[in-house]
Amino acid sequence: QVQLVESGGGLVQAGGSLRLSCAASGSIFSINVMGWYRQAPGKQRELVATFASGGTIYYADSVKGRFTISRDNTKNTMYLQMSSLKPEDTAVYYCTLVRSMVRYWGQGTQVTVSS
């Protein structure tokens, strides 16, 4: 069982920045697939950024150039640096990882961008 805890969400003005953190209960050293999703009110959950197999990183077109995903294996923590935030980035952000073919999710952290 893996526990994921997100933090760093909040209210920010358009153009501002936030850094989300996702702390895992165990080692993420061997985890290949882990990333961030978001879900806005009335919309489906969508992929924002992810580490994928083979060491690749994927970003949704809507966040390319503004968001950066990173990880610190020594701290078992993944990050999402968000810059130039827009009102349409408002959503609950979830971190997720896959271990032994099982996907785990955090509880989510709210990001609200005011115009």
N, C-alpha and C positions, 0 to 999 in steps of 0.2 A: 504494500500500500504506500502511496506517495501523497504527501500533503503539500499543497502549493498555496502560498499566501502572497497576494498582491498588495502593494502599497504605493503611495505617491500620487494618487488621483486627487482631484480637487477642482476648484473653480478658477479659471484663468481668462483673461481678456484675449480677444483675437490678436494674433501676432506673437503671443507669449509662448512660453516653453514649460514643459513638465517632464520629469523623469519618473517612469514607473519602474518598480522593482518587483521581482517574483522570487521569493525564497522557497527553496525546495527542502523537504525534510530529510532527504538523503543525497548521496553524491550524484552530481549531474555529469561527471567526467565522461562517462561512456554513453551519454544520451546524445543521439544524433538528431532526432526530430523534437524540437521544442520551439514554441513561438507564442505570438500574441494574436488574439482575435478580439473583435468588438461587436457589440450589438446596440444599435440605436433603437429608441422606442418605435414599435410598429414595424421593425425591419428584421430581417434574418441576420443571424450571426455571420460575420464575414472575417476572412483572414486579413490580418494587417501586415505581419512580418513573421518570418520563420526561418530557423536553421533547418536545413533539409539534409537528407542522406548525401554523402559525398562531400560534405563540407560547404555546400552551396547555401546562399542566403536569398530568400525571396521577399520582395516587397509588393504590396498592392500598388497599382498605378496611382491611386489617389494619395499615397503617402510618400512616394519616391522623392528623394531629395529633401524631405522634411523630417522623416523619422529614421532613427538608427537603432537596430537591435544589436545587443552585445551580451556577453556572458562572462562571469568570473567563476571558473570551476573551483577555485580555492574557497569561495564563499557559498558555493551551491546556489548562486543567484543569477538570474537573467534580468536584463534591463531593456527598457524601451525609452530612448531619448526622443522627445517630440518637440519640434520647433515649428515656428510659423503656423501656430495652431489656427484652425478655422472653426467657425460655428458648426460646420458639418462633421467635425471630428468628435462632437459630443456623443458619448456612448458609455456603456459599461465595458471596460476592457478586461479580458480574461487571459491568463496565461495557461499554457497547456504543454504537456510533454507526453511522449510515448515511450513506455518501458515494457519490454517483454510483450510487445504487441497489444498492450493495453493503454488507452489514452486517459490521462488524468487532467482534471480542470481545477483551477482555483475558484474562489468565490466571486471574484470580480471586484473592480474598483471603478468608481464613477469619475468620469472626466467631463466637465462642463465648460464649454468655451462660449463666452458672451461676446456679442457683436458690439 
